[in-house]
Amino acid sequence: QVQLVESGGGLVQAGGSLRLSCAASGTIYSVIAMGWYRQAPGKQRELVAGITSGGSTNYADSVKGRFTISRDNAKNTVNLQMNSLRPEDTAVYYCNAEILTTLQLGVGPGDYWGQGTQVTVSS
């Protein structure tokens, strides 16, 4: 079984910074990709940033230049450094990971989610 545990959310003023962290634990053979999603009230969950095991990254247009995603493959962790935060960044942020838990033939990687952490940016 795999668990993703997030930390680092909170309340910050506009223009401030926060750093989110997520650690994957359990029966893990390989973490293929990790990322952060967010969901604001009344809106659909959206991708914020993603990173592959090789270090390739992608970002939502709304956060480019302000957020930076990084990961430690040895520790199975992913971080999201959020700078120049805006009130519209307010949301619950979820860690996501595509994880291979077995080498059994025919069994592909699973998709796992953290419990979510609240980020609130005040104006």
C-alpha positions in Angstrom: 0.0 0.0 0.0 1.2 3.5 -0.8 0.6 6.7 1.1 1.3 10.3 0.1 1.7 12.7 3.0 1.7 16.5 2.3 2.8 19.3 4.4 3.5 23.0 4.2 0.1 24.6 3.5 -1.2 27.7 5.4 -2.2 31.3 5.3 0.0 33.9 3.6 -0.4 37.4 2.3 -0.4 38.2 -1.3 3.2 38.4 -2.6 4.4 35.9 0.0 5.8 32.5 -0.4 5.0 28.9 0.7 6.7 25.6 0.2 4.7 22.4 -0.1 6.2 19.0 0.4 4.9 15.5 -0.2 6.5 12.2 0.7 5.5 8.8 -0.8 5.9 5.7 1.4 4.9 2.1 1.3 5.5 -0.6 -1.2 7.3 1.3 -4.0 9.3 -0.1 -6.8 9.5 3.1 -8.9 7.9 6.5 -8.8 7.4 7.4 -12.4 5.9 10.9 -12.1 4.9 13.3 -9.4 2.9 16.5 -9.4 0.7 19.0 -7.7 -2.9 19.7 -8.4 -5.3 22.2 -6.8 -9.0 22.7 -6.4 -10.6 25.9 -5.5 -14.2 26.1 -4.2 -16.6 25.6 -7.1 -13.9 24.7 -9.6 -12.5 21.6 -11.1 -9.2 20.2 -9.9 -6.4 21.4 -12.1 -2.8 20.5 -12.7 -0.4 23.0 -11.2 3.0 21.4 -11.9 4.4 18.0 -12.7 7.8 16.4 -12.8 9.1 13.1 -14.2 11.7 10.8 -12.7 14.1 12.3 -15.3 13.4 15.8 -14.1 11.3 17.1 -16.9 8.8 19.6 -15.7 5.6 21.2 -16.8 3.5 24.0 -15.3 0.1 25.6 -15.6 0.4 28.9 -17.5 -1.0 30.7 -14.4 2.0 29.7 -12.2 4.9 29.8 -14.7 7.7 31.9 -13.4 6.3 31.9 -9.8 6.2 28.2 -8.8 9.0 25.7 -9.0 8.6 21.9 -8.6 11.4 19.7 -7.6 11.8 16.1 -6.4 14.2 13.8 -4.6 14.1 10.4 -6.3 16.1 8.8 -3.5 13.6 9.9 -0.9 10.4 9.7 -3.1 9.6 13.3 -2.2 8.3 16.2 -4.3 8.3 19.9 -3.4 6.5 22.9 -4.7 8.0 26.3 -4.0 5.4 29.0 -4.5 6.5 32.6 -4.7 4.6 35.8 -5.5 1.4 34.2 -4.3 -1.9 35.7 -5.4 -5.4 35.4 -3.9 -6.4 33.4 -6.9 -3.9 30.7 -5.9 -6.1 30.0 -2.9 -7.1 26.3 -3.1 -6.6 22.9 -1.6 -3.4 21.5 -3.1 -3.1 17.8 -3.7 0.0 15.7 -4.3 -0.2 13.1 -7.0 2.1 10.3 -8.0 2.3 7.6 -10.6 3.9 4.7 -8.8 4.9 1.2 -9.8 4.5 -1.1 -6.8 5.3 -4.4 -8.4 7.2 -5.9 -11.3 4.4 -8.4 -11.9 3.8 -8.7 -15.7 0.6 -7.0 -16.8 0.4 -4.8 -13.8 1.0 -1.1 -14.5 1.6 1.8 -12.2 -1.1 3.1 -10.0 -2.3 6.7 -9.5 -2.1 7.9 -5.9 -3.3 11.1 -4.2 -2.5 12.8 -0.9 -5.1 14.1 1.4 -4.8 17.7 0.4 -3.4 20.8 2.1 -5.1 24.2 2.2 -3.3 27.2 0.8 -5.0 30.5 1.5 -3.6 33.8 0.1 -5.1 37.0 1.5 -5.2 40.2 -0.4 
